[in-house]
C-alpha cells in the first residue's frame, strides 16, 4: 500500500483558499465605483425634498406673480386671471410715473420704508451690541437676565404686536395712563396710532422684536473672541472703549455683515407690524411698501399693478443684496491683503 499525504495550504504558502478573493468571499464582492457613486448622490437625495418644497412654495408663486404683472388683472378677471388682457409694461410705467397718483404713492411708501428700516436696524444692532458686551462679564443673575432679554424674540409676532396695540390705545392704553395720568408729562392723552406718531409706534414695536435676535447672534460671536486679547490690552493700558473699538468690533465684523443683511431684509419686507397695528389702511406715516402693495392688490383690486410693484421690490432687494455682498467681500479681501 502506498500512502498519499496532502498538505493543507497555510496563509504563509501564498495560496489563497478556494472560493475566496483575498480572504473575502467572491460572491460578496461589490463593484469598486458603486459605493463612491452612492456617496456622491446621497447629499443630493437628502436635499431633494427641500428643493421640491422650495420650488412649490416660493418659485412657482413667484413665476405666477411675474406673469400677473404683465396683465391688466382687476376684479373683473379674478375668476379667470389667465384670461385677463395683456398689458405689457404699462403696470411698470404706472408704478414709475412719480407724477401720477400711483407712482407718487409708491415713492412716498418707499421713502418711509427706507427710514423705518434704517432706524430699526440701527437701533436693534446698537442695543444688541451693548447687551452682548454687557453679558460677557461674570455677575450674579446673568443667566436670568439673558433669558429676559430673549423673551421678545421668543414671543409670537402677532401676540407681541397686538399687546403693543393695546398699550398704544388712546383712551385706556397703558402708555397714556403712565405718561398722562401717573407722571403728568402730557397735557392730554396722545394718539399714538395715527398721524406722525404711528411711525414711531411702529419703530418701537419692531426694535423691541428685533434687538434680541441681534443680541443672540452677537453674543454667540463674542464667544470666539479669546479672553487673552482683553487681558493683554488691559495690561497695556487700554480702557473699555478702546477694547470695544480695536478688539470687539473688528472680531465681530464677519458676524455683523450677515446680521445687518438679515435685519435689513426682514424689516424692509415687514408686513405683520403695520398690518396688525393699523389694519388694512395704515396712516400715511406708517405706509410701508409691503402693506402698500397689499392695499393696491387686495383693497383696490388691481392685482396687475400690485404684482408689478412686488417684482420691483424683489429686484431692488436683489440688487441691494448683491451690492452689499460684493462690497463686504471686497473689503474682506482688502483686509486680508
Secondary structure as UniProt FT lines:
FT   HELIX           11..13
FT   TURN            18..19
FT   STRAND          20..21
FT   TURN            22..23
FT   STRAND          24..25
FT   HELIX           26..28
FT   HELIX           32..54
FT   HELIX           55..59
FT   HELIX           60..68
FT   TURN            69..70
FT   HELIX           75..77
FT   TURN            79..80
FT   HELIX           81..83
FT   TURN            88..89
FT   HELIX           90..96
FT   TURN            98..99
FT   HELIX           101..134
FT   TURN            135..136
FT   TURN            140..141
FT   HELIX           142..154
FT   HELIX           157..167
FT   TURN            170..172
FT   HELIX           174..176
FT   HELIX           177..182
FT   TURN            195..196
FT   HELIX           197..222
FT   TURN            223..224
FT   HELIX           227..235
FT   TURN            236..237
FT   HELIX           240..243
FT   HELIX           244..248
FT   HELIX           249..251
FT   HELIX           253..268
FT   HELIX           272..278
FT   TURN            279..280
FT   HELIX           284..286
FT   HELIX           289..294
FT   HELIX           295..299
FT   HELIX           303..336
//
